[in-house]
Amino acid sequence: MARITPFADEDIQSGIRQDFHRLIADQRRNAALATALGDSFTGLWDFVRSFLNKVEIETLSALSPDYESRARLKEIVNDTKSHNDELLKLEPDLLKALAHFSNDQAGRLLTIHKSKGLEFDSVIVLGVENQTF
């Protein structure tokens, strides 16, 4: 929320946060209704569009230099949608598909202690010098 609310006084920020909370609550109700009717993906991209419209293009552009070009931002959104649609074909459960989406081509940064018992195809160890490891 800190990244998508403009720098303004506390009352304006509070109002924006409440608007986002209302939007999310409305979308949760819509998703629950769609799930109850047996169509859990009906409003997914409608929600994404609503959220992106709520955030506004100027705020999105400020989040990353890659988003400054509207054509590039549109390309990223369309690529994300296509990738998500592919994952939904493989995994029909939305939450599981989104979990796969976030893990796709992700790298993990772990301490030695956290990595105990985990297996990885590739491991990069930084800062290993005599007497420091």
Salt bridges, closest charged atoms under 4 A:
ASP19 OD1 - ARG22 NH2 2.44
ASP19 OD2 - LYS54 NZ 3.79
ASP26 OD1 - ARG29 NH2 2.19
ASP46 OD1 - ARG49 NH2 2.83
ASP66 OD1 - ARG72 NE 3.11
GLU75 OE2 - ARG72 NH1 3.16
ASP85 OD2 - LYS81 NZ 3.01
ASP104 OD2 - HIS83 NE2 2.95
